């Protein structure tokens, strides 16, 4: 008898669950779709494009970044001195995929 699913390591299962949670809110789906359509962007551009405050966008970008869905060109430690650009991590596409 064969199973209709593949066994996953606990680490892989945790990563999948974290990714699902990160994509679960409508604003995060909007951010992902914005970046898929517009490419690497600053918080101000994303904020204007999806009509949410910069603080709100920063909060959700941090969650997406910790789930490895979004990446930044500047490390978190250096962000106070420079404006980061955010983009989808390699292999990521629109939020509905």
Steps between C-alpha positions, in 0.01 A plus 500: 500500500634845415416830661365797309744728677870516556646493848663828590770572750390706801714788373335492157152475653578800724623702201184420302277596793693827552461582130125432510459724806706776340275499192177481699407868521361704210760777539784248470343360185480857366868560582602177327292584193638857494858373506421236235364772272744782576823332603728621778346798677542727801252499786366840390424369150333185629301705750373734228430213264280304738361794705621398846720698740876457487507365855239240411693399186828477698334274756368261235823508299686386811266200532539418130876534528520269801300241300752535212233623260648849466861611522676832536819629346614633841539302821265593786793638703591756231149621417519806720764652273367395159170454323443132425334365189281194544441231240353153486744231598620285209241245400208697645213625287161655553317445828233281342750239380 
